[in-house]
Structures are given as structure tokens and as C-alpha cells.
């Protein structure tokens, strides 16, 4: 059976609580003594060396544990639109796995409906993304759209609005109305959201900048927008 790998204490723990089967857990003797949740798992737990885990993970940042898991189960991008009052993040060309993981973590913590990635030009779900997400990818629906612009056009309906984020947006982010269903579209740092994708959105919002540099990390922008939507939906 084919398998993916996740590494790090939180990603492996969340994998044992997530949607995909965990085939095997590899752990150092030292790490095993500090992880009581390993006891009683239905999965084989094999004690091994840090060197073996590091070689499998391709990273020294494994914290003494890794797991072989079933391949990542991508969601259907069309199904995300069927949720009641959806809250969706779309990433246009975000290729840094650390940014993708951090955005997935914020989206899962905010209770987002899901995350949509383009078929080309995006980081896929990898062990590095799983680590950066602190295991959030095991719970957050993540879908791939063949064409983001076309998908955004299909998403258009009363009560579901798409907002691109850009430095020159015509609306301050607090002026957008996110109480109904909303889709936030964010682009790669530097290039931003592509013009055709931005043109498929209903409005473009921006975050005010007061410092000497004029841009935020895309994962920070995603977190601000997500929790502004939660604030509005809570009526505060």
C-alpha cells in the first residue's frame, strides 16, 4: 500500500485522530517516554533511531517521531460550496510549504469550511506542510481546482461573496461584509493574486500598513481575514 509520511509530535498525534489511516509509527525511545498517547493505539509503534527517522523525514526537525499514513485525501472543491454559510480560503500560487501549512492551521482553528489550491503553481500537501500546519491538515478539507477563475465564477450566488486581498484593494478589510458565506482569495507574496483570478472576485480588500515595509506574510493576512469573519459572524 502506498503511504505518505508525517513527522513531528503534533502532526503525528493529529494524524492518529484524523481522517486517514496510520500504517506505522516510528519513534525514538526517548520520545516514546514523553508521549503517553502512543499507548493503546491500534497502530504498530516501532522504536528506532533518530537517524532513521531523520532520513525518512528528510529533516532533522522530526522531534523523534514520524508516521507512515495513507495518501492525503483531497476534498472536492465543488462540495465545499454546498456548505451552509461557507468560509473558504483560496490560495493562488502560494508555493512555500511553510506558508501553506501556517494558513491551513489558521483556517482549521477558525473553523473554516476548507482550503482550495490551484492544480498548478501551488505547494502540494507534503510532510513539510503537515509539520508547519501542526497537524491541521488532518482535519481541514483541502481541495484542488483545475482553474481557480472558473471555480470562482461557478461559486457566485446570492449570499456567497469572494474577496481578493491586495495592497491596493478598494475596501479596507473591516469594510467587507463576511456575515454570509465568503471566500478569501490570497496570492503569493510579491506577485499577489493573478489579474484573471482577482477579476473573478466580487471585491478587493486591503489591510492598512503603518510601518516602513508595505506587505504582510500571506499567512498573517489569512489569519486576520479569517478572524475578522468570525468576529462579524459573532455579531461583535
C-alpha positions in Angstrom: 0.0 0.0 0.0 1.3 3.5 -0.9 2.0 5.8 2.0 2.8 9.4 2.9 4.9 10.4 5.8 4.2 12.9 8.6 6.7 13.9 11.2 6.8 15.9 14.5 4.8 15.3 17.7 1.7 17.3 16.9 1.4 16.3 13.3 1.7 12.6 14.2 -0.7 13.0 17.1 -3.3 14.7 14.8 -2.8 12.0 12.2 -3.9 9.4 14.8 -7.1 11.5 15.3 -7.7 12.4 11.6 -9.3 11.0 8.5 -6.6 8.8 7.1 -5.3 5.5 8.4 -1.9 5.5 10.2 0.0 2.5 9.0 3.1 2.6 11.3 4.6 5.0 13.8 8.3 5.2 14.2 9.6 6.8 17.4 12.8 7.1 19.4 13.0 5.5 22.8 13.5 8.9 24.4 10.5 10.5 22.6 8.2 7.5 23.4 8.7 8.1 27.1 7.1 11.5 26.8 4.2 10.7 24.6 1.5 8.8 26.7 -1.0 9.0 23.8 1.1 6.4 21.9 -0.1 3.7 24.4 -3.2 1.9 23.3 -3.1 2.9 19.6 -4.3 0.2 17.2 -1.3 1.1 15.0 2.1 -0.6 15.1 4.6 1.6 17.0 8.2 0.8 16.3 11.1 2.1 18.4 14.0 3.2 16.2 16.9 5.7 15.9 16.7 9.4 15.4 18.9 8.9 12.3 16.4 6.6 10.6 13.5 8.9 11.3 15.5 11.9 10.1 16.4 10.0 6.9 12.8 9.2 6.2 11.6 12.7 7.0 14.3 14.4 5.1 14.5 16.8 8.1 16.1 17.0 11.5 13.0 18.7 12.8 11.1 15.5 13.5 11.1 15.6 17.3 11.8 11.9 17.5 8.7 10.7 15.8 7.2 10.0 12.3 4.4 8.0 10.9 3.6 6.3 7.6 0.0 7.3 6.7 -2.4 6.8 3.8 -2.1 9.3 1.0 -3.7 12.7 1.7 -7.5 12.6 0.9 -8.2 15.8 -1.1 -11.7 17.1 -0.9 -13.9 18.1 -3.8 -13.8 21.8 -4.5 -17.4 21.9 -5.6 -18.6 20.2 -2.4 -17.1 23.0 -0.3 -19.6 25.4 -1.9 -22.5 23.4 -0.7 -21.8 24.1 3.0 -24.1 26.4 4.9 -22.6 29.9 5.2 -19.2 28.6 3.9 -15.9 30.2 4.9 -13.3 29.3 2.4 -9.7 30.3 1.7 -8.3 30.1 -1.8 -4.6 30.3 -2.4 -3.4 31.5 -5.8 0.2 30.4 -6.3 1.4 30.1 -2.7 4.3 27.8 -3.2 6.1 28.0 0.2 5.1 24.9 2.2 5.6 26.8 5.5 3.1 29.4 4.4 0.6 26.8 3.2 0.9 24.9 6.5 0.5 28.1 8.6 -2.6 29.1 6.6 -4.1 25.6 7.0 -3.5 25.9 10.7 -5.3 29.3 11.0 -8.1 28.1 8.8 -8.7 24.9 10.9 -8.6 26.9 14.1 -11.1 29.4 12.7 -13.5 26.5 11.8 -13.2 27.3 8.0 -15.1 25.1 5.6 -12.0 24.4 3.6 -9.0 25.5 1.6 -8.8 25.5 -2.2 -5.5 25.2 -4.1 -4.9 25.5 -7.9 -3.8 22.5 -9.8 -0.6 24.2 -10.9 1.7 26.6 -9.2 0.9 25.7 -5.6 2.7 23.7 -2.9 1.1 20.3 -2.6 0.4 18.7 0.8 3.8 17.3 1.9 5.4 16.3 5.2 6.7 19.8 5.5 3.2 21.3 5.1 1.9 18.9 7.6 4.6 19.9 10.1 4.0 23.6 9.5 0.3 23.1 10.0 0.8 21.4 13.4 -1.4 18.6 12.0 -4.3 20.9 11.0 -4.3 19.3 7.5 -5.6 16.1 9.1 -8.9 17.8 9.9 -9.3 20.7 7.4 -10.8 19.8 4.0 -8.4 20.8 1.3 -9.4 20.7 -2.4 -7.7 21.3 -5.8 -9.4 23.3 -8.5 -8.3 22.9 -12.1 -8.9 26.5 -12.8 -9.4 29.0 -9.9 -11.0 31.7 -12.0 -13.6 29.3 -13.4 -14.3 27.8 -10.0 -14.8 31.3 -8.5 -17.3 32.1 -11.3 -19.2 28.8 -10.5 -19.2 29.8 -6.9 -21.1 33.0 -7.5 -24.6 33.1 -5.9 -26.6 35.3 -3.6 -25.2 35.0 -0.1 -21.7 33.9 -1.1 -19.1 36.6 -1.9 -15.5 36.3 -3.0 -12.9 38.8 -1.7 -9.4 39.1 -3.1 -6.7 40.5 -0.8 -4.3 43.1 -2.3 -2.4 46.1 -1.1 -4.3 48.4 -3.4 -7.8 47.0 -2.6 -10.7 49.4 -2.7 -12.1 48.3 0.6 -10.4 48.2 4.0 -10.7 44.6 5.2 -13.1 45.7 8.0 -15.5 47.1 5.4 -16.2 43.8 3.8 -19.3 42.0 4.8 -18.4 38.5 5.8 -21.5 37.5 7.7 -22.8 35.4 4.8 -20.8 32.9 3.0 -17.4 34.2 1.9 -14.3 33.2 0.0 -11.0 34.9 0.7 -8.5 34.7 -2.2 -4.8 35.3 -1.4 -1.9 35.3 -3.7 1.8 34.6 -3.5 4.0 37.3 -1.8 5.3 39.6 -4.4 3.1 38.6 -7.3 -0.2 38.6 -5.5 -3.5 37.3 -6.9 -3.3 37.0 -10.7 -5.5 39.5 -12.6 -7.9 37.0 -14.0 -8.4 35.4 -10.6 -8.9 38.8 -9.0 -11.4 39.7 -11.7 -13.5 36.7 -10.7 -13.9 38.1 -7.2 -16.7 40.5 -6.1 -14.4 42.9 -4.3 -10.7 43.5 -3.3 -9.9 44.3 0.3 -6.7 45.6 1.8 -5.1 45.7 5.2 -3.8 49.1 6.4 0.0 49.4 6.7 1.6 51.8 9.1 5.2 50.6 9.1 8.2 51.1 6.8 7.5 47.9 4.8 4.3 47.6 2.9 3.4 43.9 3.0 2.5 41.1 5.4 3.3 37.5 5.2 0.4 35.8 3.4 -0.3 33.5 6.4 -0.7 36.5 8.6 -3.1 38.1 6.2 -5.1 34.9 6.0 -5.4 34.8 9.8 -6.5 38.4 10.1 -9.3 37.9 7.4 -10.5 34.6 8.9 -10.9 36.0 12.4 -12.5 39.2 11.1 -15.1 37.0 9.5 -15.6 35.2 12.9 -15.9 38.5 14.7 -18.6 39.7 12.3 -20.4 36.4 12.4 -20.4 36.6 16.2 -22.1 40.0 16.0 -19.3 41.8 17.8 
